Amino acid sequence: MAIQAEKDSILFYDELAAKAKFEDARKIFAVLKSEEQTHVVKLREMLEGWA
């Protein structure tokens, strides 16, 4: 469930960036999206460690 929540957040920030009127806002959403992507990687690594 956590991985799906992170993926949903990635899509959400993508959507916000696409609709943002200001470049600064788009940059912030890109940073947030990148952070969520690192969470997905970390969660997958954790799952692999338990398998």
C-alpha positions in Angstrom: 0.0 0.0 0.0 2.8 2.4 0.8 4.4 2.0 -2.7 1.0 2.7 -4.3 0.6 5.8 -2.1 4.0 7.1 -3.2 3.1 6.4 -6.9 -0.1 8.3 -6.4 1.8 11.2 -5.0 4.2 11.2 -8.0 1.2 11.4 -10.3 -0.3 14.2 -8.2 2.8 16.3 -8.3 3.1 15.7 -12.0 -0.4 17.0 -12.5 0.2 20.0 -10.3 3.4 20.9 -12.2 1.5 20.7 -15.5 -1.1 23.1 -14.2 1.2 25.5 -12.4 1.2 29.0 -13.7 4.7 29.9 -12.3 8.0 28.3 -13.1 9.0 28.4 -9.4 5.9 26.3 -8.6 6.8 23.8 -11.3 10.3 23.5 -9.9 9.0 22.8 -6.4 6.6 20.2 -7.7 9.5 18.5 -9.5 11.5 18.4 -6.3 8.6 16.9 -4.4 8.1 14.3 -7.2 11.7 13.4 -7.1 11.5 12.9 -3.3 8.5 10.6 -3.7 10.4 8.6 -6.4 13.2 8.0 -3.9 10.7 6.7 -1.4 9.5 4.2 -4.0 13.0 3.0 -4.5 13.6 2.7 -0.8 10.4 0.8 -0.2 11.2 -1.7 -2.9 14.6 -2.2 -1.5 13.1 -2.9 1.9 10.7 -5.4 0.4 13.5 -7.2 -1.4 15.4 -7.4 1.9 12.5 -9.2 3.5 12.0 -11.7 0.6 
